Amino acid sequence: MATNIHRLKVNGNEVRVECFDFSAKGCGERHVMIHLTRSSLSAQQQVEDLFCACQLLLETQMNSFTPVFRRFFVSDAANQIDLVNAAIAQEKKYISTSIVEQPPLDGTKIALWIYLLEGVEPKPLDSWLSLVSHGGYDHYWGGTATLPKGDSKEQTIALLDSYADRLGKRGLSLENDCIRTWFFVQNVDVNYQGVVVGRNEVFDRHDLTVQTHFITSTGIGGRCAHPNELVQLNTYAVGGLRQGQIKFLYAKDYLNSTYEYGVRFERGTRVDYGDRRHVFISGTASIDDRGNVVHVGEIDKQVRRMWLNVEALLQEAECSFDDVAHMIVYLRDIADYDCVARLFEERFPTMPKVILLAPVCRPTWLVEMECMAVKRVDNKAFADF
């Protein structure tokens, strides 16, 4: 495992590429963040430079890898989504894709997270899902999914019901096979409660309860191009897992259970394969073991408490920050960017990461982060990834 930074020249402009490389026999993986460096360029030019940088990477340093999921973070979805979709239409390979308005706080108009695997060929299944099969497992990635009818509760219910139906047609279920979800909520201070209520209603029907388990998730501010799209859902599910391969993470000395304040998601999930461990950490903020916001109004202290909570979850999965493959950081207030960027650069200088403008679901939380970790293991009871 290694992290490194590439600096590419594209159309005379520098592009910064942060990469985490996990090498394994048969199926290595890479987690990549791509950042532009010239914020003064037009949206059209920035989109062009981003796609050119991706193509250059795939033709050179990553020519044996295939992108299987990506998320574009844009500063103005209404004006930029057509530019991104036009560039996607020119590509030769299908990639499960999410586009969300969460402005990169380095001042550029667009940034990109890409997850790549070695020796696979993604297969589009429908307008929501793509399939990547390898090593006896079926990985189902879901990019942008919206159903813009009704309020945020109705949209959440419709999205989860449709997703559960799509899984059911393939012999999977929401409760047994979904590993990770993301909910991007327009005007999160107003609409997040509808997402919570809608998700709880669907979870009740699928026996996702306090007595069973929930799903690792991020619920955060973010919008699509259309004003009626109040909720966007992204998903990841795995078919072929057996009992014992999934473990949920709690870190109860640091965090309380989410149901105690009315929401339902797991703090984290560990998935073991024969050759590696994947750890998915939900959106995590400065919270204590009773559900209280810690360090109200103090951004630097909130960052450090957030790190402490994430580290505790990673340790429960027998991992550390050294195993983290990428980080996504969300800020409520653009004025906090310089402080947060400095703190992250000091501690994680080469880690693939992006810092975005995206309000957290509780106003007094100034910052939230999510991450994914990858660790080499040798589990002879399970097939390799």
Summary of the structure (lengths in Angstrom):
residues: 385
radius of gyration: 19.4
end to end distance: 15.8
largest distance: 57.1
contacts: 1357
relative contact order: 0.14
helix: 28%
strand: 36%
